[in-house]
Amino acid sequence: MCFSAEANFVAAGAIGLVGLATLRKVSAVPAVLFAATPLLFALHQLTEGFVWLGLDGRIRPEARDHFVFLFVLYAQGVLPLLMPLAVYLMEPPGRRRLLIGGLTAVGGALCVYTLYGVIAFPTTARVEHHSIVYDNAATSWLSVAAAYVLATCGALVLSWHRVVMGFGILNFVGVAVTLIVRGYAFTSVWCHYAAVLSVLIFWQFHKGHIDLRDPNSRALTA
């Protein structure tokens, strides 16, 4: 997130309330993980709020480093596994589900690699142009970034559910714009964008557009 700890905390609170409301709209167990996305993003934004506090000198450096570890682990490790897995659980049997399963495996491998990276190598955080820049020697490779985008956004775009596909396309747009505008702080800025965008998931569950028994039936008529 840009600007300040307070901005992160406000975003975390607002998105967290939407996340709780989203979970109340879920009627099928396989959709729970996808519906939990806004709440998990809210917790992630909360974590970065404490990173800001550390960079501002308002909490101890040791505490700041723990929050940096948690933020990067979720952003670069957990998220590329969580998103394809959440989509995979909702997909009907077929070729798309197999492809998404493959991307879930890619995300799982990336999660393990990122865990190794943040444990074996120090992760630094600094403020640049009102954004936080995270650096880790193991995860700052183009190949890692490509696998990350493929797993995180690719599964969404491949989904049989058109509303999920639309969410994925918007995330791809966010990736492109973030790389152009603030590529130096990609992890922080894109995660904030994705967190705000995840509010759309509440609307889709509220309107009943995500129906596991009959994908796209209400999405096409609403």
C-alpha positions in Angstrom: 0.0 0.0 0.0 1.2 3.6 -0.7 1.4 6.5 1.7 1.2 5.4 5.3 0.4 2.8 8.0 -2.9 4.5 8.7 -4.0 4.1 5.1 -3.1 0.4 5.3 -5.1 0.0 8.5 -8.1 1.7 7.1 -8.0 -0.5 4.0 -7.6 -3.6 6.1 -10.6 -2.7 8.3 -12.9 -1.9 5.3 -11.9 -4.9 3.2 -12.1 -7.1 6.3 -15.7 -6.2 6.9 -16.5 -6.9 3.3 -14.6 -10.2 3.6 -16.7 -11.3 6.6 -19.8 -10.4 4.7 -18.7 -12.4 1.7 -18.2 -15.5 3.8 -21.8 -15.2 5.0 -23.0 -15.4 1.4 -21.3 -18.8 0.6 -23.6 -21.8 0.4 -21.1 -24.4 -1.0 -18.0 -25.6 0.8 -15.8 -25.7 -2.3 -16.3 -21.9 -2.7 -15.2 -21.0 0.8 -11.5 -20.5 0.0 -12.3 -18.2 -2.9 -14.9 -16.3 -0.8 -12.2 -15.9 1.9 -9.9 -14.0 -0.5 -11.0 -10.5 0.6 -10.6 -11.3 4.3 -7.1 -12.8 3.7 -6.2 -9.7 1.7 -7.4 -7.5 4.6 -5.1 -9.4 7.0 -2.3 -8.9 4.5 -2.9 -5.2 4.4 -2.9 -5.1 8.2 0.5 -6.8 8.2 1.9 -4.1 5.9 0.5 -1.4 8.2 2.9 -2.7 10.8 5.7 -2.7 8.3 5.1 1.0 7.8 5.2 1.5 11.6 8.6 -0.2 11.7 9.9 1.9 8.8 8.7 5.0 10.6 10.5 3.9 13.8 7.3 3.5 15.8 7.9 -0.2 16.6 11.1 -2.1 17.3 13.2 -3.2 14.3 12.8 -6.9 15.3 9.0 -6.6 15.1 9.3 -4.8 11.8 11.4 -7.6 10.3 8.8 -10.2 11.4 6.1 -8.3 9.6 8.2 -7.9 6.5 8.7 -11.7 6.6 5.0 -12.3 6.9 4.1 -9.8 4.2 6.5 -11.2 1.6 5.7 -14.8 2.4 2.0 -14.3 1.8 2.5 -12.0 -1.2 5.1 -14.0 -3.0 4.5 -17.5 -1.7 1.1 -18.2 -0.3 -0.9 -16.1 -2.9 0.3 -17.9 -6.0 -0.8 -21.2 -4.3 -4.0 -19.9 -2.8 -5.6 -18.3 -5.9 -5.3 -21.3 -8.3 -6.3 -23.7 -5.5 -9.4 -21.6 -4.7 -10.4 -21.7 -8.4 -9.6 -25.4 -8.8 -11.9 -26.3 -5.9 -14.8 -24.5 -7.7 -14.2 -25.8 -11.2 -16.4 -28.5 -12.8 -14.6 -31.5 -14.1 -13.0 -31.0 -17.5 -9.9 -29.8 -19.4 -10.0 -26.4 -17.7 -9.9 -27.9 -14.3 -6.8 -30.0 -15.3 -5.0 -26.9 -16.5 -5.8 -25.1 -13.3 -4.6 -28.1 -11.4 -1.3 -27.7 -13.2 -1.1 -24.1 -12.2 -1.9 -25.0 -8.6 1.2 -27.3 -8.7 3.2 -24.4 -10.1 1.9 -22.2 -7.3 2.8 -24.9 -4.7 6.3 -25.2 -6.0 6.7 -21.4 -5.9 5.3 -21.3 -2.3 8.0 -23.8 -1.2 10.7 -21.9 -3.1 9.6 -18.6 -1.6 9.6 -20.1 1.9 13.1 -21.2 1.3 14.1 -17.8 0.0 12.7 -15.7 2.9 14.3 -18.1 5.4 17.7 -18.4 3.7 18.1 -14.8 2.5 17.4 -11.5 4.3 14.4 -9.5 3.1 14.7 -5.8 3.2 12.0 -3.1 3.0 12.5 0.6 2.3 10.3 3.5 1.3 10.7 4.9 -2.2 8.3 7.5 -3.6 5.7 6.9 -0.9 5.6 3.1 -1.5 7.4 0.2 0.1 10.0 -1.7 -1.9 10.7 -5.3 -0.8 14.0 -7.0 -1.8 15.0 -10.6 -1.5 17.9 -12.2 -3.4 16.0 -15.4 -4.0 12.7 -14.1 -5.2 13.8 -11.1 -7.3 14.2 -13.1 -10.5 12.3 -12.6 -13.8 11.5 -16.3 -14.0 10.0 -16.3 -10.5 7.9 -13.2 -11.4 6.7 -14.9 -14.6 5.7 -18.1 -12.7 4.0 -15.9 -10.0 1.8 -14.0 -12.5 1.0 -17.3 -14.4 -0.1 -19.1 -11.3 -1.9 -16.2 -9.6 -3.8 -14.7 -12.5 -3.7 -17.5 -15.0 -5.9 -19.8 -13.1 -8.5 -17.0 -12.7 -8.5 -16.3 -16.5 -8.9 -20.1 -17.3 -11.9 -20.5 -15.0 -15.2 -21.7 -16.5 -17.0 -19.1 -14.3 -17.1 -16.0 -16.3 -17.1 -13.7 -13.3 -14.0 -15.4 -12.0 -12.4 -15.0 -15.4 -13.3 -11.3 -15.4 -11.7 -10.9 -12.0 -8.5 -12.5 -13.5 -8.5 -10.2 -16.4 -8.7 -7.1 -14.2 -5.8 -8.5 -12.1 -3.8 -8.9 -15.3 -4.5 -5.3 -16.1 -3.4 -4.3 -12.6 -0.1 -6.3 -13.1 0.6 -4.5 -16.3 -0.2 -1.0 -15.0 1.7 -1.5 -11.8 4.8 -2.7 -13.7 4.6 0.4 -15.9 3.8 3.0 -13.1 5.5 1.6 -10.0 7.4 -1.5 -11.0 10.1 -0.8 -8.3 7.4 -1.4 -5.6 5.4 -4.1 -7.5 4.8 -6.4 -4.5 3.3 -3.7 -2.3 1.3 -1.8 -4.9 -0.2 -4.7 -6.8 -1.2 -6.5 -3.5 -3.0 -3.3 -2.5 -4.7 -3.2 -5.9 -5.7 -6.9 -5.7 -7.0 -6.4 -2.2 -9.3 -3.5 -3.2 -10.4 -5.4 -6.3 -11.3 -8.5 -4.2 -14.3 -6.5 -2.9 -15.9 -7.4 -6.2 -16.0 -11.0 -5.0 -18.6 -10.0 -2.4 -20.8 -8.5 -5.1 -20.6 -11.7 -7.2 -21.6 -14.0 -4.2 -24.3 -11.5 -3.1 -25.9 -11.6 -6.6 -25.5 -15.3 -6.8 -23.3 -15.1 -9.9 -21.0 -17.9 -8.7 -23.1 -21.0 -8.8 -21.1 -24.2 -8.6 -24.0 -26.4 -9.8 -24.7 -24.3 -12.9 -21.7 -22.0 -13.8 -22.6 -18.8 -15.7 -26.4 -19.3 -15.6 -27.1 -16.3 -13.5 -24.0 -14.4 -14.6 -25.4 -14.4 -18.2 -28.9 -13.3 -17.2 -28.2 -10.8 -14.5 
